[in-house]
Amino acid sequence: MLKKLAQPETLADRAYKEIKKAILQSQFLPGDLLPEESIASMLGISRTPLRKAVTRLAYEGLVELETGKIARVASFTSQDMENFLRLRELLEGFSAEQAVPFVTAEFIDALKQNAEAQKVAIESKDFYAYIELDAQFHVMIAEMTQNAKLKDFIEQINNHLHRYLILSGTLENSADKALLEHHEIVKALQDRDVSLAGAAMRKHIRNVEIRTKQGSGGSHP
């Protein structure tokens, strides 16, 4: 019996993940062009799945599509970052509060496993793995709210802010503190304390901003 061949969507998913990783790791910088021919050649795929991947990245705001379908890595300003940070504090604090009624023992175990994996990534200085786990931690909480739109908004905002964190060069000195704050959030969720869960999340978001600005000399990349 013949096996089904991999569908173009599978290649598009892989291309999406590889290009997104390259953007988040600053291999592609804000404003860099993403020429179809060379990117497709590097990935070993045709242009069709690549276009699907780029369209998905454009929807998330990581790529900008210009006239003639020319793609470039989205640029951002210091004001963009301030706006994202304000939105993140509001949305993620709300997310933690809204998640409390749906908390289960299995959910808390999953968050604790994620936090332990973050610890391993930090100790091995694999900060891309840490960033992915950090993003997953926040999305898991948003998913628990049963509000898919809230989850989507938080995921998109964090895509931009994680790029900012990597460009700022502050992760190595700040990840340990962020992890401790994640443990505080988990404890508040485990105790089903709505007020404390929201406060712990807002404190975490504000501290991330403070540490990043201090580490980058108070200026934005």
N, C-alpha and C positions, 0 to 999 in steps of 0.2 A: 504494500500500500504506500502510495506516495504521500509524503508529508507536505503540508501547506507551506508555501514559501512566505518569507517575511513580507508583510505588507508595507507600502510606502510610509504609512503612519508610524510604523516602528522606527524606520530610518529618520523620520521627521522628529520623533521623540528623542532619539539619540543625538541628532544634530542640535536640537534645542538645548539639551543638557550640556553638551560640550561647549557651545557658544556662550551660554549663560555662565558656565564655570569660568571661561576665559575672560568674560567681562568682569565678573565678581573678583577674580584674581588679578585684575588690572593688566592682563596680557593684551587686551584691547582697551584703550583709554577713551574717555569722553571725546567725541568728535571724530574718532577714527572711522574711516570707510570700511564697509564689509562687502568687498566686490564678490559677486556671485561666483564667477569662474574660479577664482583662486581659493575661496572658502570651500566650494564644492570639491575641488581637487584635493585640498588638505584633508577633508573628511572622507574622501573616497566615495562620494555619492553624487547623484544627478541633481539638477537644479530644482526639480519638483519638490522633493522632500525638504530641501534647504529653504525654499520659499515659504513652505508651511511653518518651518521652525522660526524663520525671521518674522513672519506675521504674528506668531504667538508671542515672540519677544517684544514686538511693537505694541501689542495689546497690553503687556505688562509695563510698558514705559521704559524698557531698557534699550530699545532700538527706535530710531526715528526713520520713517520712510519718506523720501523726498520725491519730487516729480521724476517720472521715469523709473520708479521703483528702486532708486538708489537708496541703499541702507547705510546708516552710520550709527555708531554707539551714541546713545542719548547723552547730551551734555547736561550739566546742572550748575546752579549758582548757589552762593551762600544763602540767598533768600529762599531758594527751593528747599534747602536742607532745614532751615528754620521752620518752614511751613510743614514739612514732613514730620519733624520732631514734635511740633504742637499737635498735629493730627494723631501721631502715634500715642502720645500720652493720653489723649482723650479716648481714643478707640480701644487701646489695650487695657486701660483701667476699667472701662465699661465691659470689655470682654471678660476679664477676670471675675467681675461681679456677676455677670450673667451666667457664667459657667457653674457657679456654686450649686444651684439647685439640681444640676445634672451629674454632679460628681459621684463616681463609683470607686470602689476599692481597686478595680482593674485599671481605671484611669490614673489614679495616684501611682500605682506600680509602674505604669508606662512612663509617667513623668519622671519618676525616680530613676528608671533605667536610662532614660534620655540624659538626665543630669550626670549619671555615672559615666556614660559614654563621652559627655563633654569633658569630664575630668581626665579621662584617658587621652583625649585629643589634645588637651592643654599640656599634659605632661610630656607627650610625644612631639609637641610644638607643631602639630598639624592643624594650623589655624583655619584652613579652608574647611576641613572636616568639622571643626568647632563651629564655624559660621553656619554650616548646613544644619548642625544639630541645634544650634541656638534658634534658627529660623523654624525648625520643626517643633521645638518646645512651645514657641508662641502660637504657631498654627494649631497645635494640638489643643491648646486652651480655647482658641477661637472656635474650633470645630465643636467643642463640647457645648457651646452656647446654643447649638442647633440653628444658628443664623448663618447661612452659607454666604450671604453678601458681606457680612461683617468679616468672615474669614478671608474672603477674596480681597477686601480692602486692606486688611492688615498684611496679607502676604505681599501685595503689590508695594505698599509703603516700605516694608522691610527689605524688599529687593533693592531699592534705592539706598536705604540707609546702610545696608551691609557693604555696599560698594564704597560708601563714604568711610565706613570704619576701616576697611582694608587700605584705602588710599591714605588715611590719616596716619597709618603706621603705629597705632596705639594698642593693638589687640594683645600683643605679648605681655604688656604690663597691666592690662585691665581685665583680662578674661577671668582670672581667679576671683576678683571682686564681683563680677557679673554672675559667676556661678553661685557664690554665696547668696546673692540676692534671689537667684532662681530657687534655692532651697527655702528661702523665706516665703516665696510665693506658693510653693508646693505645700508648705506647712499650713498656710492660711486656707488654701483650698481643701486640704485634708480635714481641717477643723470646721469647714463649712461656714466660715466667717466672711460674710459678704463685704463688710466694711474694710476688714483687714486685707482681704484679697485684693480689692481695688487699690488700697493705699500702698500695699507692698509692690504692686505692679507699677504704679505711678512713680514711686520712689526709685525703682529700678530704672525706668526710662529716663528720669531726670539725671540719675547718677551716670548713666551711659553717656549722656550729652556732656555733662561736666568733665568726666574723665577724658573724653575724646577731644574736647576743646583745650583742656590743659595740656594733653599730650602732644597736640599739634601746634602748641604755642598760642592758643586762643584764636587761631584763624582757621578758616575752612579751606579744603583743597580746591 
